[in-house]
Amino acid sequence: MDDEDHYYVEGYSADSDPYALANGVLKNNFDLKDFASLNEIEADIAGIEIQAILQQVPPTEFNTAQLCNLHTLIFQQVYPWAGKLRKVDLAKGSTHFMPHQEMDAALTAIFLDLAERDFLKTTTADVFCQVIGAFLVRLNFIHPFREGNGRVQRLLVSQIASNAGFFLDWQSVGNDAMKQACIEGISGNTRPMVRLLRMNLKE
């Protein structure tokens, strides 16, 4: 869990966050009230669920509902709000994520673009990485969930890759490299993300 790294933008606080306790710890099914304990149990459960999902045949179409379903599958044992879009505006470092009122339309747009490309099922590895690199940067900026965005994004992209006949190996991708690629992408330079994907995509 990386919620401690996020902060509310001006006008929002834990008091206005339906998914958080007064101290900022996210409401959870274990009634835990500190970040460390929640972090430990969430990481264990989410890791198991992600591996189980990766063993399944991927979907053939992708949309907002599928994205929310992935979040539910990964986090429903931990969070009563799993699969629900955030209701507050957040930032991390110097990055202010998309205002939550704009997320629905933005998600519809990026998934529609993939659908119009037939989810990249007949494309080359280079084109796949170009398109999905831009998609991933945009999805990270939308940041649809209160917590767990990075894990859901990587799992979703793994499924898109598998459906298109590729295998995306995230194991060698460090958090710092991913973070920097996202920051560069939000500033308009998607090349680091595209390069990161291409280095770890197998045909």
C-alpha positions as CSV (number, residue, x, y, z in Angstrom):
1,M,0.0,0.0,0.0
2,D,1.3,3.4,-0.9
3,D,-1.4,5.6,0.6
4,E,1.0,7.3,2.9
5,D,2.7,8.8,-0.2
6,H,-0.5,10.4,-1.4
7,Y,-2.0,13.6,-0.1
8,Y,-5.3,15.4,-0.5
9,V,-5.4,18.4,-2.8
10,E,-6.8,21.7,-1.4
11,G,-10.4,21.4,-0.4
12,Y,-10.3,17.7,0.5
13,S,-9.3,15.8,3.6
14,A,-10.0,12.5,5.4
15,D,-13.2,14.0,6.7
16,S,-14.5,14.3,3.1
17,D,-13.1,10.9,2.0
18,P,-15.7,8.1,2.3
19,Y,-13.0,5.5,2.1
20,A,-10.8,6.7,4.9
21,L,-10.8,6.9,8.7
22,A,-10.3,10.2,10.5
23,N,-6.5,9.5,10.7
24,G,-6.2,8.8,7.0
25,V,-5.9,5.0,7.2
26,L,-8.2,3.5,4.6
27,K,-11.4,1.8,5.9
28,N,-10.8,-2.0,5.8
29,N,-12.5,-5.3,6.5
30,F,-10.0,-6.0,9.4
31,D,-10.8,-2.9,11.4
32,L,-7.1,-2.0,11.3
33,K,-6.3,1.6,12.2
34,D,-2.6,2.0,11.4
35,F,-0.8,2.1,8.0
36,A,1.8,-0.6,8.9
37,S,-0.6,-3.3,9.8
38,L,-2.9,-2.6,6.9
39,N,0.1,-2.4,4.5
40,E,1.3,-5.9,5.5
41,I,-2.0,-7.8,5.2
42,E,-3.0,-5.9,2.0
43,A,0.3,-6.8,0.3
44,D,0.0,-10.4,1.2
45,I,-3.6,-10.8,0.0
46,A,-3.3,-8.7,-3.1
47,G,-0.1,-10.6,-4.2
48,I,-2.0,-13.9,-4.0
49,E,-5.0,-12.6,-5.9
50,I,-2.9,-11.1,-8.6
51,Q,-1.1,-14.3,-9.2
52,A,-4.3,-16.2,-9.4
53,I,-5.8,-13.8,-11.9
54,L,-2.6,-14.1,-14.1
55,Q,-3.2,-17.9,-14.4
56,Q,-6.7,-17.3,-15.9
57,V,-7.5,-16.7,-19.6
58,P,-7.5,-13.0,-20.1
59,P,-10.7,-11.1,-21.3
60,T,-11.0,-10.3,-25.0
61,E,-12.4,-6.8,-24.4
62,F,-11.4,-4.1,-21.9
63,N,-13.4,-1.2,-20.5
64,T,-14.0,0.7,-17.3
65,A,-16.2,-2.1,-15.9
66,Q,-13.4,-4.6,-16.4
67,L,-10.9,-2.3,-14.7
68,C,-13.2,-1.9,-11.7
69,N,-13.7,-5.7,-11.6
70,L,-9.9,-6.3,-11.5
71,H,-9.7,-3.9,-8.5
72,T,-12.6,-5.8,-6.8
73,L,-10.9,-9.2,-7.4
74,I,-7.6,-8.0,-6.0
75,F,-8.8,-6.0,-3.0
76,Q,-12.3,-7.2,-2.0
77,Q,-11.0,-9.2,0.9
78,V,-9.3,-6.1,2.3
79,Y,-11.5,-3.1,1.4
80,P,-15.3,-2.8,1.5
81,W,-15.0,-0.2,-1.2
82,A,-13.0,-2.3,-3.6
83,G,-13.9,-1.7,-7.2
84,K,-15.3,1.8,-6.6
85,L,-13.8,4.9,-8.1
86,R,-12.3,7.5,-5.8
87,K,-14.4,10.4,-4.5
88,V,-11.7,12.9,-3.6
89,D,-8.8,14.6,-5.4
90,L,-5.3,13.4,-4.7
91,A,-1.7,14.2,-5.4
92,K,1.6,12.5,-5.0
93,G,4.9,14.4,-5.0
94,S,4.4,17.2,-7.5
95,T,1.8,15.3,-9.5
96,H,-1.9,16.3,-9.1
97,F,-4.0,13.5,-10.5
98,M,-7.1,14.1,-12.6
99,P,-10.1,15.6,-10.7
100,H,-12.4,12.8,-9.8
101,Q,-15.4,14.4,-11.6
102,E,-13.6,14.0,-14.9
103,M,-12.5,10.3,-14.5
104,D,-15.6,8.6,-16.1
105,A,-15.3,10.4,-19.4
106,A,-11.5,10.0,-19.5
107,L,-11.7,6.3,-18.8
108,T,-14.4,5.9,-21.5
109,A,-12.1,7.7,-24.0
110,I,-9.0,5.7,-23.5
111,F,-10.7,2.4,-23.6
112,L,-12.6,3.4,-26.7
113,D,-9.3,4.2,-28.4
114,L,-8.1,0.6,-27.6
115,A,-11.4,-0.9,-28.8
116,E,-11.1,1.0,-32.1
117,R,-7.6,-0.6,-32.5
118,D,-9.1,-4.1,-31.8
119,F,-7.1,-4.1,-28.5
120,L,-3.9,-4.3,-30.6
121,K,-4.5,-8.0,-31.4
122,T,-2.8,-7.8,-34.8
123,T,-0.1,-5.3,-34.2
124,T,3.7,-5.5,-33.9
125,A,5.5,-5.4,-30.5
126,D,6.8,-1.9,-31.3
127,V,3.4,-0.5,-32.1
128,F,1.9,-2.3,-29.0
129,C,4.4,-0.6,-26.7
130,Q,3.9,2.8,-28.3
131,V,0.1,2.6,-27.9
132,I,0.1,1.0,-24.5
133,G,2.8,3.3,-23.2
134,A,0.6,6.3,-23.9
135,F,-2.4,4.4,-22.5
136,L,-0.6,3.5,-19.3
137,V,0.6,7.0,-18.7
138,R,-2.9,8.4,-19.2
139,L,-4.5,5.7,-16.9
140,N,-2.0,6.5,-14.2
141,F,-2.8,10.2,-14.4
142,I,-6.5,9.4,-14.2
143,H,-5.7,7.4,-11.0
144,P,-9.2,6.0,-10.7
145,F,-9.0,4.3,-7.3
146,R,-8.3,5.5,-3.8
147,E,-5.6,2.9,-3.5
148,G,-4.0,0.1,-5.5
149,N,-3.8,1.9,-8.9
150,G,-0.3,0.7,-9.8
151,R,-1.1,-2.9,-9.2
152,V,-4.4,-2.8,-11.1
153,Q,-2.7,-0.9,-14.0
154,R,0.1,-3.4,-14.4
155,L,-2.3,-6.4,-14.2
156,L,-4.6,-4.8,-16.7
157,V,-1.8,-4.1,-19.2
158,S,-0.6,-7.7,-18.7
159,Q,-4.0,-9.0,-19.7
160,I,-4.1,-6.7,-22.7
161,A,-0.7,-8.0,-23.7
162,S,-1.7,-11.6,-23.3
163,N,-4.9,-11.1,-25.3
164,A,-2.7,-9.6,-28.1
165,G,-0.3,-12.5,-28.1
166,F,2.5,-11.0,-26.0
167,F,3.9,-11.6,-22.5
168,L,4.7,-8.6,-20.3
169,D,7.2,-9.4,-17.5
170,W,7.0,-6.8,-14.7
171,Q,9.4,-8.6,-12.4
172,S,12.5,-6.7,-13.5
173,V,10.7,-3.3,-13.5
174,G,11.6,-1.4,-10.4
175,N,9.3,1.0,-8.6
176,D,11.6,3.9,-9.2
177,A,11.8,3.3,-13.0
178,M,8.0,3.0,-13.2
179,K,7.5,6.1,-11.1
180,Q,9.9,8.1,-13.3
181,A,8.3,6.9,-16.5
182,C,4.9,8.0,-15.2
183,I,6.2,11.4,-14.2
184,E,7.9,11.9,-17.6
185,G,4.7,10.7,-19.3
186,I,2.4,13.1,-17.5
187,S,4.8,15.9,-18.6
188,G,4.3,14.8,-22.2
189,N,7.3,12.5,-22.8
190,T,6.0,8.9,-23.1
191,R,9.3,7.6,-24.4
192,P,10.6,6.3,-21.1
193,M,7.4,4.3,-20.6
194,V,7.4,2.9,-24.1
195,R,11.1,1.9,-23.7
196,L,10.3,0.3,-20.3
197,L,7.5,-1.8,-21.9
198,R,9.5,-2.7,-24.9
199,M,12.4,-4.0,-22.8
200,N,10.1,-6.3,-20.9
201,L,7.7,-7.4,-23.6
202,K,8.1,-10.9,-25.0
203,E,6.5,-12.2,-28.2
